Amino acid sequence: MVSTAWSGAHDADLVCVLLDAREGIDEEADAILTKLGTVRHEKILVLNKIDLVPREKLLALAKAANDRIAFARTFMVSAPIRRWRR
């Protein structure tokens, strides 16, 4: 699934990266940001769960991510993640 997503990223008009603000740029996010550097399309950063992170840490995370990748826009949201039950 991941390789399919990456091949689609090169064909997309826009790529959106969603990061959990609580986790910051962990090993997985670091790998994504590194690989995202090869994608030439417009990129948007979405930081989620901003209500759970102190403002200073949130702003530092936004700066760190934008220093790594030229994101066209950065959005900060607090969207719940729902888990489906069967």
N, C-alpha and C positions, 0 to 999 in steps of 0.2 A: 504494500500500500504506500509506503514512504517513497519508493522509487517511482511509482506512478505519479505521486504528488509532485515530485521534483521535475519529472519530465513535463508535467502540465504547467509548472511554474514558468518554464521557458517559453511556453506558448500563450500564456495568459496576458491579458491587458494590464492587470493589476495583481500584486501579491500582497496579502495581508498577513502579518505576523502577530500572533496573539501570545502574550507572555503573562504569566501569573506574577503579579507584582510582589507577592510574598516570597516567591522562589528566586526572583532576580535573574541574573544571567548565570545559570548553573551550567553544568557540563552539556546537557542536551540543548539548551538555548544557545550556548556558545557554538556548538556544531552547526546549528541551523543558521546562525548569523554568518558564520564562516562560509558556508556553502551558498548562502543568499547573495554573497558578493559577486557571483558569476551570473546572476540574473539581471538583465538590463532594463527590465520594465519598472514602472513606478512601483514603489513599495510603501506600505502604510504599516505603522506600528500601533498596536492596541495593547495597552497595559490594563489588565483586569484586576479586580479585587482591590482597588485603590483605597477603599474604606478601611482596609485591614493593615495598612502600611503607613508609618509616619511620613509626613510631607517631605522631610529632608531626604529620606531614603528613596521615596518615589521620584523626586526630582533628579537625584543622583542616578537612578536606574534609567530614566528617560535620556539623560545626557550621555551615559555610557553606551546605550544602544545606538543613539544617533551619532555618536562619535565613530562607531564601527561601520554603520551603514547609512547611506544618504536617504533617509526616509522622507517622503514627500510631506507626510503629516504624521502626527502622533496624537492618538486619542486615549484618554484615560476614562475608564468605565468601571462600574461596579455591578457586574451582571452575575446573578447566581447560576451555578451549574446544577442542573437537575439530573438526577440519576433515575433512569426508567426502571420500574419494577415489572416483573412478569406475573 
